[in-house]
Every structure is written in C-alpha cells, then in structure tokens.
Amino acid sequence: MEEITLKEKGTTQYDCSRGCEVERTPIGELKVRYNIRCCKLSSYDWMEGIHQSRYSDLYEVRFKNTRKVFFRNTSGQIIKKGDLVVVEAQNGHDLGIVTLEGPVVLEQLARHRIDPETYEFRRIYRKAKILDIERWQEAISREQKTMIRSRQLAARLGLDMKIGDVEFQGDGTKAIFYYIADERVDFRQLIKDFAEEFHIRVEMKQIGARQEAGLIGGLGVCGRALCCSNYMSDFQSITTQAARCQDLSLNPQKLAGQCSKLKCCINYEASTYVDAQKQLPDLRGPIELEDGPAWLMKTDILRGIMYFSYEQGSLANLYAIPASRVREILAENRKGNKPASLQESGPAVKSEFISAVGDESITRFDEQKKRRGGNNNHRRGGRNNGNRNNENRNSESRSNENRHNENRHNGGERRRDNRPHRGNDGNHGKQA
C-alpha cells in the first residue's frame, strides 16, 4: 500500500485499504470521505429506510482491509453511515468508518453468529474530530515503512514467517502485525525487537494464504472481485475431489487462485454435481450393441446425457444417449441381449466438449508455424529460383555480348581489309 501523505494542498487520494478518499483543502484542512465503491466485504443495505427502535444503537465499523467490528453507540450523538467515529479499543482508542446501520446490522450479527443479548459490544465514544483524523493519517503513513523494517527484523532472527501487512491503531500507540507461517513460530524475541524499534504495543495475528489474498484484494479470472475480499469470511477446505466430480481439468494453473490454493468457487456447485451424478447409471465398461461395443467418452452431468463412441479413445464420432436409455441398454446386456445400433437413433453429433488440458502447451502453435515456415520456404525458393534465372540471363547476356564483340572485331577486320577497295570504287564513282 502506498503511503497516504498529503503535503500538497488541493490534492485527493483514494485509500482502498480503508475505503475512503483523503483530501487536503487549499486552506490546509484535512477531509476524509467514505467511498462506497470499495468492495472489500461490502454489504448492500437492502433494508435502508426501515426504522426500528430495538438495537438501533448498533453499528458496523470498518477498519483496514477486511477487519470489521460491531459497536454500540453510547455517545448520544446522531451517527449515520459514512461517519468517522472514535471507538473503544483494548488499549487506547481506534478510529474507523461506519459502514452499516439500522435493521441490516442484525442480519450481519446473525450471519456471524453473534447474539446481541449476550455479546459485549465495545462503545463508540464520539464522532472523529480534526485532531483525531490528523493523528490517524499520521499513523497510517508509518505502516509501509514499519512493514518493511519488520520483515528485516524477522529475517535477521531467522524466523520462517512472512509478515504480510501492518495495521496501526487510530491513536498510533499499537499495531497489528499480520503474518503467515506454515509451522508454529516462537516470536517472543521478535515482539521485544518490535517494541524497542517502533515504540508501540505489538499484536501478532496469524492469517492464511486465502486471508492474505482477501487483504490485498484484486480481480479473479472471471473478471469480478475476489470472493475472499468481497464477501467471504469463513474459508472451507477444498480438495481435488470437488473438481473431479464436476469433470474439470486437473490443471493446477486452471484450478489455483491468486493465493496459489484451489479456488474457493470450486465448492460452489460441487454439491449440485454430486446430486446429479447419483441419477446417472454406474458404467464400468462398454455397452454391447449389435454392431459392436461402444465406450463412454464423456458425460454431461447436469443435462443427463452420455456420449458414446465405437472407437475407444476417439472423440470424432459421438452419439448422445440419455441416461434413461443407457439404463435400458445395460438391462438388456445383463439379460444377454444386444440392442440395436446407435446409428439407428440418429447421426453422430459434433462434440461440444472443449478440453483445457493443453491450453498451456508450448507446442500448441507448432502447426501454424510449420505452415508459415512452408510459405516462407516457398517464397525463399521462389527468390532463389529467381536469382538462378537472373544468373542464367546474365550469363546468356554476357555470352551474347562476347559473341557480338567478337563478331564486331572480326567484321572490323574485314571492313579494314575491304575499305580500300570500297574507297577506290567510291572515288571512281564520284569522279564519274
């Protein structure tokens, strides 16, 4: 994240990590506005305009990236969505932006399994003042340098961990260090070094690779914002079995997300495919027909259509057979009968199946290159033939010139021999 330091007056910067716009007015006043376009764990208030007296003092407050906490307003001030508020922290106070208010807060509490009757909500002290915002922005400007320096200190101690992000508290007296580690790390000495180096209270919070991707944010291959930064807060385990049941290509480059783990969206339709596969017959070999055995090449699980071919391993001539008809054929085979040929049911269909296994193959353009190379060779051959023809023409012209010069030389000698006779004849003619 870039440092949010506004030294020049009249400039505006967008802080995506906190979803706000920071502006320094020409007179030097600092203004911070909530920007609803930030999509990190954003929630649409579909109950906006509906008022209720119960739990009307509960608000959702956003801090850096995906960290959101629910607070109770005990200040007596009228607080609305987009306000910057000073809230209670474990030590000191923090500053955040109100992102939800009203009845929709209860829906979010139910989603996070929080009972408003028994949960101890921290308090909202007041709306943020200019001095609070200035101190908040000063603490934010220290985050980038602190993160770089903390990585150097961790590397010096030889700890097998990665510090992914640093979040300062609003009053600048405490910082949360988010780190990733595959194994347990003893960072007691590291905390002492942090406290001595930065003169703050230190909190270490371990996160996973998916949570780190949610903190950073970005766009997926579908063109939409990452699910882990958009709305997901609970991450479930994902296995390759979920990809197999959907007939997805087991290509790591296709199945892995930006966190280098299996994409979370693989689990979205896995249960639907599992239920649909239960409606398909269990086929462990070819089906026997009058004109020979037919092998199963592929299955459209959701449509319940199975594609067979008389050539094992070939996708050239496929016949689409409904799952109900396949059950009937299997029942006839168990009785020792061979049903009619698949060709009688209709012509072979063109396969709509596109495999993505070889998309990243380095030889996928070889055929096109060979074709281009052949054309180039043909062109080069044409040029070579042209050069040979030109050489032949030049040699012929040179031989012709030699013969012509030889003839001219011989003719000149003959003319020199005959010239006196023609001269005398001419003179006699002129005299006559």
Contacts in CASP RR format, 6 or more apart in sequence:
PFRMAT RR
TARGET T0000
AUTHOR 0000-0000-0000
METHOD contacts of the structure
MODEL  1
MEEITLKEKGTTQYDCSRGCEVERTPIGELKVRYNIRCCKLSSYDWMEGI
HQSRYSDLYEVRFKNTRKVFFRNTSGQIIKKGDLVVVEAQNGHDLGIVTL
EGPVVLEQLARHRIDPETYEFRRIYRKAKILDIERWQEAISREQKTMIRS
RQLAARLGLDMKIGDVEFQGDGTKAIFYYIADERVDFRQLIKDFAEEFHI
RVEMKQIGARQEAGLIGGLGVCGRALCCSNYMSDFQSITTQAARCQDLSL
NPQKLAGQCSKLKCCINYEASTYVDAQKQLPDLRGPIELEDGPAWLMKTD
ILRGIMYFSYEQGSLANLYAIPASRVREILAENRKGNKPASLQESGPAVK
SEFISAVGDESITRFDEQKKRRGGNNNHRRGGRNNGNRNNENRNSESRSN
ENRHNENRHNGGERRRDNRPHRGNDGNHGKQA
1 16 0 8 1.000
1 17 0 8 1.000
1 143 0 8 1.000
1 144 0 8 1.000
2 144 0 8 1.000
3 140 0 8 1.000
3 141 0 8 1.000
3 143 0 8 1.000
3 144 0 8 1.000
3 145 0 8 1.000
4 13 0 8 1.000
4 15 0 8 1.000
4 22 0 8 1.000
4 137 0 8 1.000
4 140 0 8 1.000
4 141 0 8 1.000
5 137 0 8 1.000
5 141 0 8 1.000
6 13 0 8 1.000
6 22 0 8 1.000
6 23 0 8 1.000
6 24 0 8 1.000
6 30 0 8 1.000
6 137 0 8 1.000
7 24 0 8 1.000
8 24 0 8 1.000
9 24 0 8 1.000
9 25 0 8 1.000
9 26 0 8 1.000
9 27 0 8 1.000
9 28 0 8 1.000
10 23 0 8 1.000
10 24 0 8 1.000
10 25 0 8 1.000
10 26 0 8 1.000
11 23 0 8 1.000
11 24 0 8 1.000
12 21 0 8 1.000
12 22 0 8 1.000
12 23 0 8 1.000
13 21 0 8 1.000
13 22 0 8 1.000
13 23 0 8 1.000
14 20 0 8 1.000
14 21 0 8 1.000
14 22 0 8 1.000
14 35 0 8 1.000
15 21 0 8 1.000
15 22 0 8 1.000
15 140 0 8 1.000
16 38 0 8 1.000
16 40 0 8 1.000
17 64 0 8 1.000
17 65 0 8 1.000
18 62 0 8 1.000
18 63 0 8 1.000
18 64 0 8 1.000
18 65 0 8 1.000
18 96 0 8 1.000
18 97 0 8 1.000
18 140 0 8 1.000
19 34 0 8 1.000
19 35 0 8 1.000
19 38 0 8 1.000
19 40 0 8 1.000
19 62 0 8 1.000
19 97 0 8 1.000
20 32 0 8 1.000
20 33 0 8 1.000
20 34 0 8 1.000
20 35 0 8 1.000
20 97 0 8 1.000
21 32 0 8 1.000
21 33 0 8 1.000
21 35 0 8 1.000
22 30 0 8 1.000
22 31 0 8 1.000
22 32 0 8 1.000
22 137 0 8 1.000
23 30 0 8 1.000
23 31 0 8 1.000
23 32 0 8 1.000
23 33 0 8 1.000
24 30 0 8 1.000
24 31 0 8 1.000
25 31 0 8 1.000
29 130 0 8 1.000
30 130 0 8 1.000
30 133 0 8 1.000
30 134 0 8 1.000
30 137 0 8 1.000
32 84 0 8 1.000
32 133 0 8 1.000
32 137 0 8 1.000
33 82 0 8 1.000
34 81 0 8 1.000
34 82 0 8 1.000
34 83 0 8 1.000
34 84 0 8 1.000
34 97 0 8 1.000
34 98 0 8 1.000
34 99 0 8 1.000
36 42 0 8 1.000
39 225 0 8 1.000
39 229 0 8 1.000
39 230 0 8 1.000
40 65 0 8 1.000
40 66 0 8 1.000
40 214 0 8 1.000
40 217 0 8 1.000
40 229 0 8 1.000
40 230 0 8 1.000
41 62 0 8 1.000
41 66 0 8 1.000
41 68 0 8 1.000
41 229 0 8 1.000
41 230 0 8 1.000
41 231 0 8 1.000
41 233 0 8 1.000
42 99 0 8 1.000
42 230 0 8 1.000
42 231 0 8 1.000
43 60 0 8 1.000
43 99 0 8 1.000
43 100 0 8 1.000
43 104 0 8 1.000
43 108 0 8 1.000
43 231 0 8 1.000
45 81 0 8 1.000
45 100 0 8 1.000
45 101 0 8 1.000
45 104 0 8 1.000
46 104 0 8 1.000
47 102 0 8 1.000
47 103 0 8 1.000
47 104 0 8 1.000
47 107 0 8 1.000
48 104 0 8 1.000
50 102 0 8 1.000
50 103 0 8 1.000
51 102 0 8 1.000
52 102 0 8 1.000
52 103 0 8 1.000
55 102 0 8 1.000
55 105 0 8 1.000
55 106 0 8 1.000
55 116 0 8 1.000
56 102 0 8 1.000
57 72 0 8 1.000
57 73 0 8 1.000
57 74 0 8 1.000
58 70 0 8 1.000
58 71 0 8 1.000
58 72 0 8 1.000
58 73 0 8 1.000
58 102 0 8 1.000
58 105 0 8 1.000
58 106 0 8 1.000
58 109 0 8 1.000
58 116 0 8 1.000
58 121 0 8 1.000
59 70 0 8 1.000
59 71 0 8 1.000
59 72 0 8 1.000
59 73 0 8 1.000
59 79 0 8 1.000
59 85 0 8 1.000
59 98 0 8 1.000
59 100 0 8 1.000
59 101 0 8 1.000
59 105 0 8 1.000
59 124 0 8 1.000
60 68 0 8 1.000
60 69 0 8 1.000
60 70 0 8 1.000
60 98 0 8 1.000
60 99 0 8 1.000
60 100 0 8 1.000
60 101 0 8 1.000
60 105 0 8 1.000
60 108 0 8 1.000
61 68 0 8 1.000
61 69 0 8 1.000
61 70 0 8 1.000
61 71 0 8 1.000
61 85 0 8 1.000
61 87 0 8 1.000
61 96 0 8 1.000
61 97 0 8 1.000
61 98 0 8 1.000
61 99 0 8 1.000
61 124 0 8 1.000
62 68 0 8 1.000
62 96 0 8 1.000
62 97 0 8 1.000
62 98 0 8 1.000
62 99 0 8 1.000
63 69 0 8 1.000
63 94 0 8 1.000
63 96 0 8 1.000
63 167 0 8 1.000
64 165 0 8 1.000
64 167 0 8 1.000
65 165 0 8 1.000
65 167 0 8 1.000
65 214 0 8 1.000
65 215 0 8 1.000
65 229 0 8 1.000
66 211 0 8 1.000
66 214 0 8 1.000
66 215 0 8 1.000
66 229 0 8 1.000
66 233 0 8 1.000
67 167 0 8 1.000
68 99 0 8 1.000
69 87 0 8 1.000
69 122 0 8 1.000
70 105 0 8 1.000
70 108 0 8 1.000
70 109 0 8 1.000
70 114 0 8 1.000
70 119 0 8 1.000
70 121 0 8 1.000
71 85 0 8 1.000
71 87 0 8 1.000
71 88 0 8 1.000
71 121 0 8 1.000
71 122 0 8 1.000
71 123 0 8 1.000
71 124 0 8 1.000
72 121 0 8 1.000
72 122 0 8 1.000
72 123 0 8 1.000
72 124 0 8 1.000
73 79 0 8 1.000
73 123 0 8 1.000
73 124 0 8 1.000
74 123 0 8 1.000
74 124 0 8 1.000
74 125 0 8 1.000
75 123 0 8 1.000
75 124 0 8 1.000
75 125 0 8 1.000
75 126 0 8 1.000
75 127 0 8 1.000
77 126 0 8 1.000
77 127 0 8 1.000
79 85 0 8 1.000
79 98 0 8 1.000
79 101 0 8 1.000
79 124 0 8 1.000
79 127 0 8 1.000
80 98 0 8 1.000
80 101 0 8 1.000
81 98 0 8 1.000
81 99 0 8 1.000
81 100 0 8 1.000
81 101 0 8 1.000
82 97 0 8 1.000
82 98 0 8 1.000
82 99 0 8 1.000
83 97 0 8 1.000
83 98 0 8 1.000
83 127 0 8 1.000
83 128 0 8 1.000
84 95 0 8 1.000
84 96 0 8 1.000
84 97 0 8 1.000
84 98 0 8 1.000
84 127 0 8 1.000
84 128 0 8 1.000
84 132 0 8 1.000
84 133 0 8 1.000
85 95 0 8 1.000
85 96 0 8 1.000
85 97 0 8 1.000
85 98 0 8 1.000
85 124 0 8 1.000
85 125 0 8 1.000
85 126 0 8 1.000
85 127 0 8 1.000
85 128 0 8 1.000
86 93 0 8 1.000
86 94 0 8 1.000
86 95 0 8 1.000
86 124 0 8 1.000
86 125 0 8 1.000
86 126 0 8 1.000
86 127 0 8 1.000
86 128 0 8 1.000
86 132 0 8 1.000
87 93 0 8 1.000
87 94 0 8 1.000
87 95 0 8 1.000
87 96 0 8 1.000
87 122 0 8 1.000
87 123 0 8 1.000
87 124 0 8 1.000
87 125 0 8 1.000
88 94 0 8 1.000
88 122 0 8 1.000
88 123 0 8 1.000
88 124 0 8 1.000
88 125 0 8 1.000
89 122 0 8 1.000
89 169 0 8 1.000
89 171 0 8 1.000
89 174 0 8 1.000
91 173 0 8 1.000
91 174 0 8 1.000
91 201 0 8 1.000
92 169 0 8 1.000
92 171 0 8 1.000
92 173 0 8 1.000
92 174 0 8 1.000
93 125 0 8 1.000
93 169 0 8 1.000
93 170 0 8 1.000
93 171 0 8 1.000
94 169 0 8 1.000
94 170 0 8 1.000
94 171 0 8 1.000
95 128 0 8 1.000
95 132 0 8 1.000
95 133 0 8 1.000
95 136 0 8 1.000
95 170 0 8 1.000
95 171 0 8 1.000
96 128 0 8 1.000
96 170 0 8 1.000
100 108 0 8 1.000
106 116 0 8 1.000
109 115 0 8 1.000
109 116 0 8 1.000
109 119 0 8 1.000
112 233 0 8 1.000
128 136 0 8 1.000
132 170 0 8 1.000
135 170 0 8 1.000
135 171 0 8 1.000
135 172 0 8 1.000
136 170 0 8 1.000
138 172 0 8 1.000
139 168 0 8 1.000
139 169 0 8 1.000
139 170 0 8 1.000
139 171 0 8 1.000
139 172 0 8 1.000
140 168 0 8 1.000
142 168 0 8 1.000
142 172 0 8 1.000
143 166 0 8 1.000
143 167 0 8 1.000
143 168 0 8 1.000
143 175 0 8 1.000
146 166 0 8 1.000
146 168 0 8 1.000
146 175 0 8 1.000
146 198 0 8 1.000
147 163 0 8 1.000
147 164 0 8 1.000
147 165 0 8 1.000
147 166 0 8 1.000
149 197 0 8 1.000
149 198 0 8 1.000
150 163 0 8 1.000
150 166 0 8 1.000
150 177 0 8 1.000
150 194 0 8 1.000
151 162 0 8 1.000
151 163 0 8 1.000
153 190 0 8 1.000
153 193 0 8 1.000
153 194 0 8 1.000
153 197 0 8 1.000
154 161 0 8 1.000
154 163 0 8 1.000
154 179 0 8 1.000
154 187 0 8 1.000
154 190 0 8 1.000
157 189 0 8 1.000
157 190 0 8 1.000
157 193 0 8 1.000
159 181 0 8 1.000
159 185 0 8 1.000
159 186 0 8 1.000
159 187 0 8 1.000
159 190 0 8 1.000
160 181 0 8 1.000
160 182 0 8 1.000
160 183 0 8 1.000
160 185 0 8 1.000
161 179 0 8 1.000
161 180 0 8 1.000
161 181 0 8 1.000
161 185 0 8 1.000
161 187 0 8 1.000
162 179 0 8 1.000
162 180 0 8 1.000
162 181 0 8 1.000
163 177 0 8 1.000
163 178 0 8 1.000
163 179 0 8 1.000
164 178 0 8 1.000
164 179 0 8 1.000
164 180 0 8 1.000
164 207 0 8 1.000
164 212 0 8 1.000
164 215 0 8 1.000
165 177 0 8 1.000
165 178 0 8 1.000
165 212 0 8 1.000
165 215 0 8 1.000
166 175 0 8 1.000
166 176 0 8 1.000
166 177 0 8 1.000
166 178 0 8 1.000
167 175 0 8 1.000
167 176 0 8 1.000
167 178 0 8 1.000
168 174 0 8 1.000
168 175 0 8 1.000
168 200 0 8 1.000
169 175 0 8 1.000
169 176 0 8 1.000
172 200 0 8 1.000
173 200 0 8 1.000
173 201 0 8 1.000
174 200 0 8 1.000
174 201 0 8 1.000
174 202 0 8 1.000
174 203 0 8 1.000
175 198 0 8 1.000
175 200 0 8 1.000
175 201 0 8 1.000
175 202 0 8 1.000
175 203 0 8 1.000
176 203 0 8 1.000
176 205 0 8 1.000
177 194 0 8 1.000
177 202 0 8 1.000
177 203 0 8 1.000
177 204 0 8 1.000
177 205 0 8 1.000
178 205 0 8 1.000
178 206 0 8 1.000
178 207 0 8 1.000
178 212 0 8 1.000
178 215 0 8 1.000
179 185 0 8 1.000
179 187 0 8 1.000
179 204 0 8 1.000
179 205 0 8 1.000
179 206 0 8 1.000
179 207 0 8 1.000
180 206 0 8 1.000
180 207 0 8 1.000
180 208 0 8 1.000
180 209 0 8 1.000
180 212 0 8 1.000
181 206 0 8 1.000
187 204 0 8 1.000
191 202 0 8 1.000
191 204 0 8 1.000
194 200 0 8 1.000
194 202 0 8 1.000
195 201 0 8 1.000
195 202 0 8 1.000
207 215 0 8 1.000
209 259 0 8 1.000
209 260 0 8 1.000
209 261 0 8 1.000
210 228 0 8 1.000
210 235 0 8 1.000
210 259 0 8 1.000
210 261 0 8 1.000
210 264 0 8 1.000
211 228 0 8 1.000
211 235 0 8 1.000
212 259 0 8 1.000
213 226 0 8 1.000
213 228 0 8 1.000
213 229 0 8 1.000
213 257 0 8 1.000
213 258 0 8 1.000
213 259 0 8 1.000
214 226 0 8 1.000
214 228 0 8 1.000
214 229 0 8 1.000
215 229 0 8 1.000
216 229 0 8 1.000
217 225 0 8 1.000
217 226 0 8 1.000
217 228 0 8 1.000
217 229 0 8 1.000
218 225 0 8 1.000
218 226 0 8 1.000
218 229 0 8 1.000
218 258 0 8 1.000
219 225 0 8 1.000
219 226 0 8 1.000
220 226 0 8 1.000
220 257 0 8 1.000
220 258 0 8 1.000
221 257 0 8 1.000
222 265 0 8 1.000
224 230 0 8 1.000
226 258 0 8 1.000
227 264 0 8 1.000
227 265 0 8 1.000
228 235 0 8 1.000
228 259 0 8 1.000
228 264 0 8 1.000
232 264 0 8 1.000
235 264 0 8 1.000
236 264 0 8 1.000
236 267 0 8 1.000
238 261 0 8 1.000
238 262 0 8 1.000
238 263 0 8 1.000
238 264 0 8 1.000
238 266 0 8 1.000
238 267 0 8 1.000
239 262 0 8 1.000
240 250 0 8 1.000
240 255 0 8 1.000
240 262 0 8 1.000
242 262 0 8 1.000
242 266 0 8 1.000
242 267 0 8 1.000
242 270 0 8 1.000
243 250 0 8 1.000
243 255 0 8 1.000
243 262 0 8 1.000
243 266 0 8 1.000
244 250 0 8 1.000
245 270 0 8 1.000
245 273 0 8 1.000
245 274 0 8 1.000
245 277 0 8 1.000
246 266 0 8 1.000
246 269 0 8 1.000
246 270 0 8 1.000
246 273 0 8 1.000
246 301 0 8 1.000
247 298 0 8 1.000
247 299 0 8 1.000
247 301 0 8 1.000
248 254 0 8 1.000
248 255 0 8 1.000
248 266 0 8 1.000
249 255 0 8 1.000
249 355 0 8 1.000
249 356 0 8 1.000
249 357 0 8 1.000
251 356 0 8 1.000
251 357 0 8 1.000
251 358 0 8 1.000
251 359 0 8 1.000
251 360 0 8 1.000
253 360 0 8 1.000
254 356 0 8 1.000
254 359 0 8 1.000
255 262 0 8 1.000
255 263 0 8 1.000
255 266 0 8 1.000
256 262 0 8 1.000
256 263 0 8 1.000
257 263 0 8 1.000
272 302 0 8 1.000
273 301 0 8 1.000
273 302 0 8 1.000
276 301 0 8 1.000
276 302 0 8 1.000
276 304 0 8 1.000
277 301 0 8 1.000
279 304 0 8 1.000
279 323 0 8 1.000
280 299 0 8 1.000
280 301 0 8 1.000
280 304 0 8 1.000
280 306 0 8 1.000
280 323 0 8 1.000
281 323 0 8 1.000
281 326 0 8 1.000
281 327 0 8 1.000
281 330 0 8 1.000
283 296 0 8 1.000
283 306 0 8 1.000
283 326 0 8 1.000
283 330 0 8 1.000
285 295 0 8 1.000
285 296 0 8 1.000
286 293 0 8 1.000
286 294 0 8 1.000
286 295 0 8 1.000
286 296 0 8 1.000
286 312 0 8 1.000
287 293 0 8 1.000
287 294 0 8 1.000
287 296 0 8 1.000
287 308 0 8 1.000
287 326 0 8 1.000
287 329 0 8 1.000
287 330 0 8 1.000
287 333 0 8 1.000
288 333 0 8 1.000
288 338 0 8 1.000
289 329 0 8 1.000
289 338 0 8 1.000
289 339 0 8 1.000
289 340 0 8 1.000
289 341 0 8 1.000
289 342 0 8 1.000
290 338 0 8 1.000
290 339 0 8 1.000
290 340 0 8 1.000
290 341 0 8 1.000
291 310 0 8 1.000
291 341 0 8 1.000
291 343 0 8 1.000
292 310 0 8 1.000
292 338 0 8 1.000
293 310 0 8 1.000
294 308 0 8 1.000
294 309 0 8 1.000
294 310 0 8 1.000
294 319 0 8 1.000
294 342 0 8 1.000
295 308 0 8 1.000
295 309 0 8 1.000
295 310 0 8 1.000
295 311 0 8 1.000
295 312 0 8 1.000
295 313 0 8 1.000
296 306 0 8 1.000
296 307 0 8 1.000
296 308 0 8 1.000
297 307 0 8 1.000
297 308 0 8 1.000
297 309 0 8 1.000
297 313 0 8 1.000
297 314 0 8 1.000
297 315 0 8 1.000
297 318 0 8 1.000
298 306 0 8 1.000
298 307 0 8 1.000
298 315 0 8 1.000
298 318 0 8 1.000
298 351 0 8 1.000
298 353 0 8 1.000
299 305 0 8 1.000
299 306 0 8 1.000
299 307 0 8 1.000
300 306 0 8 1.000
300 307 0 8 1.000
304 322 0 8 1.000
304 323 0 8 1.000
305 320 0 8 1.000
305 321 0 8 1.000
305 322 0 8 1.000
305 323 0 8 1.000
306 320 0 8 1.000
306 321 0 8 1.000
306 322 0 8 1.000
306 323 0 8 1.000
306 326 0 8 1.000
307 318 0 8 1.000
307 319 0 8 1.000
307 320 0 8 1.000
307 321 0 8 1.000
307 349 0 8 1.000
307 351 0 8 1.000
307 353 0 8 1.000
308 318 0 8 1.000
308 319 0 8 1.000
308 321 0 8 1.000
308 342 0 8 1.000
309 315 0 8 1.000
309 316 0 8 1.000
309 317 0 8 1.000
309 318 0 8 1.000
309 319 0 8 1.000
310 317 0 8 1.000
310 342 0 8 1.000
311 317 0 8 1.000
315 351 0 8 1.000
315 353 0 8 1.000
317 348 0 8 1.000
318 348 0 8 1.000
318 349 0 8 1.000
318 350 0 8 1.000
318 351 0 8 1.000
319 342 0 8 1.000
319 343 0 8 1.000
319 345 0 8 1.000
319 346 0 8 1.000
319 348 0 8 1.000
319 349 0 8 1.000
320 349 0 8 1.000
321 329 0 8 1.000
321 342 0 8 1.000
321 345 0 8 1.000
328 339 0 8 1.000
329 339 0 8 1.000
332 338 0 8 1.000
332 339 0 8 1.000
358 364 0 8 1.000
END
